[in-house]
């Protein structure tokens, strides 16, 4: 039987984090929004949480990554995808998009973002 996939999206997960290249960003922190698309293998849809992913566990995993000390949101995106694929066997691919709201630059900007996809 050919594998079937379902896409699960978690959108607008909010985190306040001190991820940033510049020292002031590491002190003050910034607001980040995270969107996540998970492609999950399945045989049959049913009401069993063990046959999918627990959103709360996914959120807490991302929260732990966003609380780590790092300079680039590219690094955070890579860590998130690696953690998702390591902790959820049913996930075939993970696509994360991280928005940094009002990045501290000398100019007007609403957000910057990074998007990354990892597959098994």
VENZI-V729105 format. One line per field, one symbol per residue. psi: psi as a letter, one per 40 degrees, with the letter a starting at -180 (. if undefined). burial: 1 if it has 9 or more other C-alpha atoms within 8 Angstrom, else 0. Layout:
psi: ???
burial: ???
This chain:
psi: hhiiiihhhhhfhhihifhididdddddaihihhihhhhhiidhhafhdeeaihdddddddddddeeihidiedddddddddddddegdehdihhihhhhhfigigihhdiiihhhhii.
burial: 000000000100101011111000110011111111111111000000001010000110111011000111101111111111100001111111111111100000001111111100
